[in-house]
């Protein structure tokens, strides 16, 4: 496993720029998380802030933590235990939603929690990205937008609108995914109204 994330070989020039603003120790943590995951659980899909920075120019600053979505959290747990890598439960209010590995500053979210329908769609429609020479599965921008808007926190709604306004989204894909997820979203009508306003549907 590489000790430091290479400061070259990125699909996203924006992510490269943001990585280079971090300290060497922070870069090392990201490197360890990405390297270990791609080598040991390569079907995980990168989500969260790192994915946002990958797609969005002039996005908010990158934090040295990583979020992956995984299909089988128990398999991941066994791999960690087999390698004597300590982990802790990842909790949201009173629910376990995955695992946290402090050594990597990485959260692994269980796809069977929160919104399993959305999570399964994310896992089956990923893009590929080169991050410091690592080939990483990454959430597509349309589902990242839906996920952000669905979370409903102020910062996430801001991120969702920024993605919609970025020109990166494929309108037909966005609407197709939204329709597939209609019954699993907390507020489908609001998400639909956002798309109508920003896409002039």
N, C-alpha and C positions, 0 to 999 in steps of 0.2 A: 504494500500500500504506500502511495506517495505521501511524503510528510508535509508537503506544501502544495497548495493549489497553484498551478502554473498561471502566470499573469499574461497568458496569451491563449489562443485557440478557443475563442468564444463565438457562438452563433450571434449573441447579442453584444454589440459594442457598448450599450448602456450598462449592462451588468458588469462588463469588464471595467468600465470606468468606476462604477460604484465599489467593486471589489478592491480596486487599487486605493480607495480611500480608507480602508480598514487597516488595522495594525497587523503585523505578521502573526501574532498569536491568534487573532480573530480569523485571519485567512486560514491558518492551520486548522482551526476547529471546523470551518466550513469544508476544507479539504478532506479532513478525516471523515466527516459525516457523509459527504458525497462519495468518496472513494469506498468506504466500507459498505455503503448501501448498494452501489452499483456492482460491487464484487460479490456481495453475499445475499442480496435480495433485490435483484435487478428489475423485478416487476413493479416495484414501488414507483409512484408517480409524484413528482415534485409539485407542491401547491404553495399557497401562502405568499409571503412577502418577496421571497426570492423569485418566484414565478412572475409576480407583478413587475418587479424591477427588470426582469428579462424582457418583458413585452413593452413596457412604457418608458419612453424617453421623458426626462425631467420628472421622474417619479420621486416619491419620498425616499429618504435615505435607507440604505440597506442595513439591516441588523444582522449580527453574526449568528443567527439561529436559522434552522432549516425545518421545513414541514414536509413530510411525505405521507401520502395516503397508501395504505397497504390492504390487500385483499384478505390475507390470512394472518391475523395478529398472533395466533397461537404458534404458527410456524416460525414467525419472527422471534417470538419469545424463546423458543427452543434453540434457535441459532445463537441468540445472545447468550443463553445459559451455557451452551456447549463451548463457547469461546470465553466464558467467565467475564463477560461484559456486564457490568451492573446497569440496572434500569429501574425506573419507578413508574407507577401508574400515572397516566395522564388523565386528569379529571376536569370535567366541566360541571359546575355546580355540584350535584350529588351523584354524577354518573361517570364511570370509567369510559373514556373514549379512545384509549390507546396506551402507548408507552413513551416515556421520555428517557433518552440516553444522555446523561449529563456530559460524558466524555466527549461526545460529538456535538453537544448543544443542539440535539435533533429530536423532534417530536415525530412519532409514527402514529397516525390516526387510523383507527379501526374502521374499515369501510362499512361495517355492519351497524354502526352507531350514527346518531344525529340525523342524517338523511341518506339511508342506504340506496335509494333509487338514484339520487344524484351521484353518490359515490361510485356506484357500479358503472354509471355512464362515463364518469371521469376516467376510470380505470380502463375502459374499453375504447376511448377516443383520444388518447394522448398524442401529443407531438413529440418529436425528438429534438434535443438541444445539445450542443457541445458547450460544456462549462469547464473551462480550464483543462481541456483535453479529455474530459470524461463524457461519455455518451449517456445522457440522462433522459428518462421519460418525464414529460412535463405536461401539465394540464393545458388544454387548448384555450385560447383567449375567450371564446364564446362562453364556455362553461365556467371559466374563472370569473367572468362578469356576472353570470347568474349566481354563482356561489357567493360573491361579494355582496350583491344586492339582497340575497336571501338572508345573509347574516344580520343585516339591518342596523349595525352599529354605524355611527356617524362616519367614522374613518373608512369603513367598508363601503358605504354608499358612495362616498366621495371617490373611492378607487373604482367602483363599478361605473360611475358616470365618466370618469377619466378614460376608462377602457372603451366605452361606447363612443366617446368623442375622438378617440385616437385614430380612427380610420382603419384599424387593424381587423375589425370584426367582419366576418362574412354574414350578411344580413339573413340569408336563407338558412344557414346553419344555426344562427342564434334563435330564429323563430322555430325551427324544427326541434331543437333541444328544449326550448321553452314549452312547446306543446307536449313533448314526451314526458316532461316533468310536471305537467299541470296539476295532477292529483297529489303530488308529494310536496309541493311548495306551500309555505305558510301563507303567502299573499300573492298568488299568481296574478291577480288583477292589477296590483301595483306594478309588478314587473312588466306586465303587458303595457301598462300606461307609459312606463319609462321608455319602452321600445317604440311606442307610437310617437312619443314626443321627439325622441332623438333620431329616429330613422324616418320620420315623416310618413309613417304608414297610413 
